[in-house]
Amino acid sequence: MEVEPRRADGSGGAEITRLCRTLVPLAAAGKYAEAASTYRWVTRASAGDPLRYGDHALRLEFCALTGNEHTGVDLLSLLDGVGDHADAVDRLEFFASAALLTRRLTETGYGGIPFVLDGPYDGVPLSRLHRRMRAAALVEAEELDERDDAGYFTAYAERKMAANPVAEFVPLLPSALPRAPIAPPPGLSAEELVVRAEIHNHRCEPEEARACLAAIETVPDEIVPRLTELRAIFFQGDDTEERLRRAAAGFRLRNDEIRFLLNQCWLGLWLVFDDQAETGVALTTVAAARLRAGTDDHAACWGEYWLAHVLSGQGRTSEAYEVLRRGAARAREAGDPLLHGTLLCLEATLRNGDGEDPLVALELARAATDAFIVGNVGEKAVEAVEQVRIAYERIGSLDELDVFVEHMLSTLPVGGPERLRGHLRHLRALSLIGTGRFAEAVDDAYAALGAAAAKGKDTAEQWYVLVTALHGAGRYDDVLDVAPRTITLLTASPDWAHRCRWMYADSYRALGESSRAFDEYAVLAEILQDSGDTGHSYISVSMAAAEQLDLLGYGANAADFYARAADAASAIGGGYVAATCRNAATLARLRSGDLDAALTALDAAETAVHAVKTETAPVREHLVAQLDHVAAHVLSAAGRVREAARRALRAAETFHRIGEAESARDVDLLLEQILLGEQG
């Protein structure tokens, strides 16, 4: 099956359902491109219709069985209303598919992640949500089975919730990568899981660490303090201090001096940021000094790291820098690239944040990046490169940043941190967009998003950059696939969200889907108005909405939008724009068939045009000629032929004189029609 480019307007509900039913079979048959294209089509066609629970269930099932579980999580936001849905079979389908999806998420290590979308289940861990969805599905099935006692629905629900994947991964967007599982390998002992959690902690991989901790069932006595400490760090709450102190007591009891001192460093940091600064600073300072005096290089360096955090938090940055330099030198001698890079990166971060010499911060951040590449530590390498970027921006050397990015991309070894490679491509996409090279930026933007999403690190900025690149490159159909999610992610960045919604609407316009374009323009106009922003953006969006209504044949409604734009323009002194909108509103009234309204609108346009005094003479002449052209149309329709001809003749002469040949030809044609009508 070849799926054509998406056009949701003409599709009925039956067609959406039919295509939803093909999703899993297409993937099972290995037709991944067709399955992905179909998924994107039905997603767009279903937008704004939360009651299609049967179709949404099929999409959830597809996500669960094709390695796209995290894409399916967004659909779980529909749980808010499914319990009240009238169709019992649809309720069963949705609950069973939700149970399948959350089961797959739990199996890949994400069961401890809280469900954070809106609705009654907000904050519930996905593993617990799985149990709730399974119970809800079986309740629905049992009630349906009571009608015929055949047990069909219960058996069906059980099969559906136990289904196995039909494909390892079906990429739904170009350059998409499968989400990296965070569950530890099976069969590890509790101590091995604690060791892995500690390593993930140092590598800045908190979700992986939490998955290791969640996998521990039986806890041997000898690892209780380490496990208590890790759980205090990764599951923070009101009892964090108490748990850290309990872990410290356990280390003391076992004469584990190194772990005890490291615990005291972390506890001191916690106390500092819990408004117990004096106690916290003293605790960390003493513990770090004792570690420094010992023979364990790694422990000593981590002590310096935590001490620098504590000192910088108290504004003692010069002392923090000294501590970090001392620690970095010892880490370098110890040959630990992860620890060396960590200390360098923290100093670069502090120096950038404190406004210190950006050249020093740049040198530190670049050295940290190199260390993290050697250690193959992707998350920390991204952090270091961000400090490089900030330093270059502070210096004002964006061209040098571009050179750095290109050099890094060309020299990053095969098998190196893919998270870093993706982030570098994000930076390159930003640079390409900044110079208007949108088509070149598209591949980088897709690749950057794919690499980040595979680790669950995709950001609103990356989605926004992708939409911007696609829109600038004229790939409007692709914009429609990614803009809705981007708009949702940009709630905390209203300016970007408004710009993204405009690109979304403009893509519908460019594809000739005027009805959908108007809907999106109108929504944006309302958002801007509600936020009190009735300036240039509101005016442009209202004019764009009016143009789409005009194309759809709703002249009266178009005139209303033009009039709103004119009022807003007048309010900010935009007389030229206001006059242009009044002219357009007059023609829209005429096209609606309301001649009296068109004549009234013409009077308003005359007033608006002649009120424009601040523009240059050619601009005013253009505006007056435009008004004469509009007046000729309206007066001719009103039977005032001589006046219409006179206005058309004057408009034609003006357009010819100021060199607007195409407009002059349009008016000449109108004049000819008026004169022929008069002779007839």
N, C-alpha and C positions, 0 to 999 in steps of 0.2 A: 504494500500500500504506500503510495507516495502522498505525503501530506503537503498541500500547497501552503504558501505563506498565509499567516493567520489573518482572518477577517471575521471577527466575532459578531459583527452587527447582524448578519443575515442568518445566523445559526439558531435553530430552535432547540428546545430542551431535549427532544428525542435524539437529535444529532449529537448533542453533548454527551448524553448517556451512552449512546452507541459507541462513541469514540473512547469514553472512559473504560468501557468494557474490553477494549482492544489493548489497553496499556500493558497489562501483565503478559498476555499472550505474545505480543510483539517482542517484549524483552526476552521471554522464554525462547522465542525462535531466533534470538541473536540479532534482531533488527533494531539495534540500539538507536541509530539515528532517527528512524521513523518513530520509535517509542518516545524519544526525547522531544521531537517536533510535535507529536500528538499531545504530550503532556503540557507543553507550553501553550498549545492552542486551547485546550480545555481549561487550563488555568485562567487564561485571559477571558475566555467566553463565560466562565463562571463567576468572574469578578463582580462583587456587589450583590451576589445572590446567596446569602448564607443558608437558605432553606433547602438547598439541593443536597441534603445529607447523604443520599444514596450515591451521588456522583462524587462528593467529597470523600466518602468512604473508599471508593475505588481508587482515588488518587492517593489516599493514605496507604492503602494496600500496596500500590505500585512503589511508593517511596520505601516502604518497609522491606520489600523483596528485591530491591535493585541497588542497595548500598546508599540510598538517599534518605536515610532516617532523619537526619537533621533538617533537611528541607521539609519533611513532613511535619516536624514539630510546629511550624507556623499554623498548620491546619488545626492543630489541637485547640487553638483559641476559640474554635467554633463550639467547644464543649459547653459553653455558657448557656446555649439555648436548645441543645439536642434533646434534653429530657422532656421538654414541652412540645416537641415535634409530634404532629398528629399521626404520622405513619410509623407503626410499630416495627415493620420490617426495616425501614430506613434507620430507625434508632438502633436496632440490633446490628445492622451492617456497620454503622459508624462506631459503636462501642467495641465491636469485635476487631475492626481495623485499627482502632486506637490501642487496643490491647496488644495486637500484633506489633505495631510500631514501637510501643514502649518496651515490649519484650526484647526486641532487637536492640534497642538502645541500651537496655540493661545488660544484655549479653556482650556488648562491645565495651563495657566498662563505664557507661554513662548513667547508670542507675542512681547514683548519689547526687546527680546534678538536679537542682531545684527547677521546676517548671515555672518560668517567669513571665509568661504571657498573661494578658488580662483574663479574668474569669474566676469562678469559684474555686478552682484548683491551684490558684497562684501560690507559689512557694512549696508545693508538694514535690518531694523527690520523685524522679521518673519511675523508680522501682516500685514505690508505693502507688503511684498513679496507674502503673500496669495492673496491680492487684485490684484497684477500684474499677478499672475499665473491664477487666475480665469478669468481675462479679456483676457489673451492670449488664454486660452482654448476656450472661447466663440467665439473669432475671428476665430480660426481654425474651430470650429463647424459650424459657419455661412457660411464660405466659402465652406465647404463641402456640406452644405444643399442647396447652390445655384445651385448645379448640378441637383437636382431632386425636390426641393421645398417641400420635405416631412417633414422637420424639425426633422428628426430622430437624427442627430448628436447633435443638441443643447439640445434636451431632454435627450439624453444619457449622455452628459457632466454634465448637471445639476444633474442628479441622482447620478453620480459617485462622484461629489464634495460634495454632501450632505449625503453620505453613513455614517452609524453608525458602530461602532466597532462590530466585530463578536466574539471577545474574549477580556476579561479584560487584559490578558497578556499571551503571548506565549514566554517562555524563550528560547532564541536562543543559549545560552551557559549554561553549568552547573553552578548552583548557581546564575544565573542572577536574578535580582529583578526588578520589575516595577519601572520606573522613578517616583519619588515622585512629585506629582503635586504641583506647587507653587502658584497657584491661591488661593486667600482667599475665604472663604465660601461666597456664594451669600447672598445678603440681608443686608450686613453690612452697617452701616452709614459711612459717611465720617470721623467722629471723631473716630469711632471704627477702621477704616482702618489705620488712622494715628497712633493710639495706637499700633496696630499690627506691623506696620512698625518700630516704635521705639523699640519694643521688639526684633524684628528680627535684628535690628541694634546692640543691645547689645549682642545678641547671635551669632554674626558673620555669619549672614544668608542674605547676600546682595541681592541675586536674589529674595528671598521671599519678602524682603522689597520693592524692585522695583515693584514687581507684585501688592503689596498692593497700592502703589502710583499710578500705572497705572490704577487701578480700580476706582479711585476717579473721579467722574464726577462733581457734583455740590459741591462747596466749601463754607461752611458757614464762615462768617467773622471771627468768634472766633478762627478758626483753621488755618487761612491763614498764620500767622507767622511760626507755626510748620511745615506746609506743605512746605512753601518756604525753610525753613532750611533743611528739609529732602531731598528735590529735589536738593538742592545745594550740599549736601553730596553725594548723590547716582548718580547724573548725572553731574559730574564735567566738567567744561570747563573754557573758558576765563572770564566768568561772575560770577564765583563762589564767589569771594570776595564780589562783589556787592550784590548778592542774600543773602549772610550771613548777611551783614550789613542791608539789607532791613528787614530780619527776626528779627534782633536785635531791630530795630526801632519799629516793631510791638509788640514785647514783652514789651518794655518800655511803649508803648502807653497803654497797658493793665495792667500795673503794675505787670507783671509776672517776679519778680526779679530773681527767681531761674533759669528759662529758659533763661533769659537774660545773666546771668553769665555763664551758661553752653555754651551758644552760643559764648560768648567771649573767653572761653577756646579753643573751636574748631577753631574759627576765628584766634586766636593767632597761633595755630599750622599751619594753612594754610599759614599765612603770613611768618612764619619761613621757610617753605619749598618753599616759593615763593620769596626767596631772600630779605625778609624784616625782618631779624632776630631780630634786636633790638626792633622794634615795637611789633613783635609777642611775644617775650619773656615777655616783660613788660605787655602786655595785658593779657596773660594767667596767669602770676604770680599774678597779682592783683585780677583777677577773682577767681582763686583757693583759695587765702587767704580769700576772703570774704565768699566763700562757706564753707571753713574750720571753720570759726567763727560762722556759722549759726547752726541751729538745724536739718537740713535735712541731715541725715547720708548718704543716697544714693547719693545725689547731691554732697556732700563734697568729697566722695570717687571718683566719676567720675572726679571731678576737679583735685584731686591728680593724677589720671591716665593720664589726658591730660598734666598736668604740667610735669610729669615724661617724657613723650614723647618729650616735648619741650626741657627740660634740657638735655636729652641724645643726642638729635640731635645737641646740641651745645658742646658736649663732656664733659658736666658737670655730669658725671655718678655717682660720689659719692653723689652728691646732689639728683640725681634721685632716687638712692637706698633709701635714707632717706625718701623721699617723699612717695615712694611705701610702705615701712615698716609702716609708719604712716597710710597710707590709708588702708592697709591690716588689721591692728589691728582694725580700726574703722569698716570696713566691717564685720569682724568676730563678733564683738560685736553686729552689726546690724542684724546678722543672714542671710546674703545674700550670698549663696554659689557661685552664678554666679559672683558677683562683687569681692568677696574674691579671687576666682580662677583667675579672670582676672588680678588683681594686682600682685598676686604671679607669674603668668605665664610671665607677662611682665618683672619682675625682673629677672627671670630665663633666659629669652631670652637675656636680656641685658648682664647678667653676662657671659653666654656662648659666646656671640658675642665679648665681650671685653677681653676674655681670663682670667676672674677672676676664683677663686677657684672653680673647677668643683663639689666638694662635696657640696658646698653651693647651686650651681645651681641645683644640683640633688635633694637636699632636698626641695627646693622651687617648682621645677617642679612636684615632686611626690605629694606634698601637693596640688598643683593646680589641678592635675589629680583627686585626691580624691574629691575635691570641685566640679569639673565639673560633676563627676559621680553622686554626691548627687543632683546636679541641673539638671541632665539629659541633658547636653549641649554637643552634639556630636562633633560639629566642633571645639569648644574650647578644648575639651578633647583630640582630635587628636593633636592639636597644643601643648598641654602640654606634651603629650607622646613623641612627636618629640624632645622636649627639654630634656626629660629624656634620650632618645637615644643619643643625642649629648653629654650630660654630661658623660654617661657611656663610650662612645667612647673616649672622652678626657681623662678619667681616665685610659682607656685601659682595661676595665673590661667587655668584650663582654659576658663572661659566666654569669656575674651577670645580664646583660641586658636580657639574655635568661630566667633566673630565674624570673626576674620581669615580663616579658611578660607572662610566664606560670601562674604565680600567678594571674595576672590581668585577664587572660582568665578564670581561674577557679573560681574566686570570683566575676566577673562582674554579677550583678543581672539580672535575667530575666526581660526583658522590659527596660534594661539599654540602653545607647546609642549604636545603631547598627553601627554607623560610627566608634566609638571607637573599637568595637569588630572586625570590618573588618580590621582596621588599625593594631591592634595587631596581627591578623592572617597574615597580610602582613609581619610584622617583623619576625614572626615565620617562614614563608616561606623562607625569606632571610637567616635565620640561618640554616634551613634544607638544602638549596641549597649549602651553604658554607661548609657543612660537607658531601656533596655528596649524601644526602638522597632525591633525586629528586622525587621519587614516592610519598613519604610522603608529599612533599611540594605542590603537585598539588592541592589537595582539598583546602588547605589554600589559595593558589594563586587565585583559582577561586572564593572562598568566599570573599576574600579581594576586588577583582575587582568588584564583584557583588554589594557589600555594597557601594563602592565608586561611581560606575556608577549610582546607584539608586538616588544619590544626585547630579549627574553631576560633581563629584569630582575625577573621575578616572584619573590617571596620566600615562604618558609614561612609568615611572618606573614600575608601577604595570603590565602593559601589557608586558613589557620586562621580568619581573620576571616570569609571567605565561608561556611565550614562552620558557624560559630557563628551567623551571621545566618540562614542557611537553616534550621538546627535550631530556633532561637528563633521563626522565623516559621511553623513547622509544615510546611515544605516538605521532608518527609522523603525523598521519592523523589529529589529533587535532591541531598540529602546523600549518598545512596548513590553518586551519580555522581562526586562530588569528594572525598569523605573518604579513599578508599584512597590516592590520590596524596599527599594532605595528610599522612597518617600516615607515609608513606615520607620525606617532606621534613622531618619533625619529629624525626628521630632524635637531633639534638643538643639538643632541648628536651623532655625526657621528661615534664614536667608537662603541657605542651600536647599532647603525643602521647597521653598517657593520657586527657586530656579529650576529644580528638578521637575516639579509639577508642570512648569511652563514648557520644558523640553518634551515632557510626556504628551501634553496637549498639542504641541507643535508637530510632533511626529504623527499623530492622528490626522492633523491638518494636511501634512505633506503627503500622506497616503490616501487622501481624498475621503477620509471617514469623518465628514463634517459633524455628524450628530455626536459622536464620541468626543471629537475635538471641542465642540461647544460645551459639552458636559464638564470637561476638565477645565476649560477656561473659566466657566461660570463658578465652579467650585473654588478655584484660585482667587477669583475676584471677590467672592464672599469672604474667604479667609483673610484677604488683605484688608477688606473693609472692616471686618470684625476686630482686626488687630489695630485699627486706626491708621493704617498705611494706605492713604488715598492719593499718593503722589504718582510719580512717573510709572511705576510698575502697575499700579491699579489701572491707570489710564490705558496703558498698552494692552493689558489683558482684557479690559472691557471692550476695546476696539476690536481685538482679535475675536472675542466672543460674538460681537455684532457681525463681523464679516462672515462667520460660519452660519449664523442665523439667516443672513441675507442669501447665502448659497442654498440653504435649505428651503427658502421661500417664505420665511417668517419675517416679512418686512417690518411689521409693526413692532415685534419684539426686538428686532435688530435696531430699530430707531430708538427704542428705550435705552438699550445699552450704549448707543452712540451718545445719547443725551446725557447719560450718567458720566461718560468719559469727558464730555464737553464741560459739564459742571465742575468736575474735579480739576480739569485743566485750568479753567477760569480761576478757581480758588487758589492756585499756585502761580498765577500770572502767566500761564501758557496760552496766550491769546491765539497764536497761530494754530496750535493743536485744537483748541476749542472750536475755532472757526471751521477747520477741516472736518471735525466731527459733526458740526451742525450741517454742513453741506451733505455729508454722507447720510445723516439722519433724514434729511429732506428727501433724498432719492429713495431711501428705504420706505418712508411713508408712502411715496408715490407708487412703489412696487407693490405695496400692500393693498392698493386699490382705494385708499381713503384719500380722495383729492382734497377735501377740506383740511384734513390733518396735514397734508403735504404743503398746502398754501400757508398754513399757520407756521409750519416748520421753516418754510422759505423766509418768512418775515424774521424769524429768530436767526437764521443764517445770515441774512442781510445785515442785521445789527452786529452780529459777531465778527463778520468779515471787515466791516467798515470801522470797527473798534480797534483793529490791529494797526498800530502806529510804529511799533518799535523795530519791526523787521526791515531789511534792506528793500530798496525799490523793486528789484526783480522778484523777490519773494512775495511782496505785496501784490505785484502784478499777476503772478501765478495764482494767488489766492482769489483775486477778483475775477480772473478768467474762469477759474473753477466754479465760482459762484454763478457767473453768467451762464456757463454750460448747464449747471443744475437748474437755474431759473428757466432756461429755454425748454428743458424737458417738462417742467411743471406747468408753465404757462401754455405750452402747446397742448398738454392734456386738458387744460381748463378752457381751451378754445380761444385763447387770447393770442392768435397766430402772429399778428404784427409785432406785438411785444416780444414774443418768443423768437421770431426771426431776428429782430434787432439785437437781442441779447446773444443769440448764437453767433451772429456776424461779428459782434464785438469780441466775443470769446475767441473766435477763430483768428481774428486779426492779432490779438494779444499773444496767443500761443505761437503764431508764426513769427512775431517780432522777437520773442524771447527764446526762440530756438527749440520749442517743444513740438517737433514735427508730428509725432504720433498723436498727441492730444489734439493738435490742429486738425489732423485727418478725421478724428472721431467727430469733432464739432462740424466740420464741413459736411460729413455724411448726415448728421442730424439736421443741419440747415437745409440740405437738399430735400430731406424727407418733409420738413416743415413747409417748404415752398411748394413741393408737389401736392401736399395736402391742401394748401391754400388755393392752388390752381384748380384742384379737383372740386 
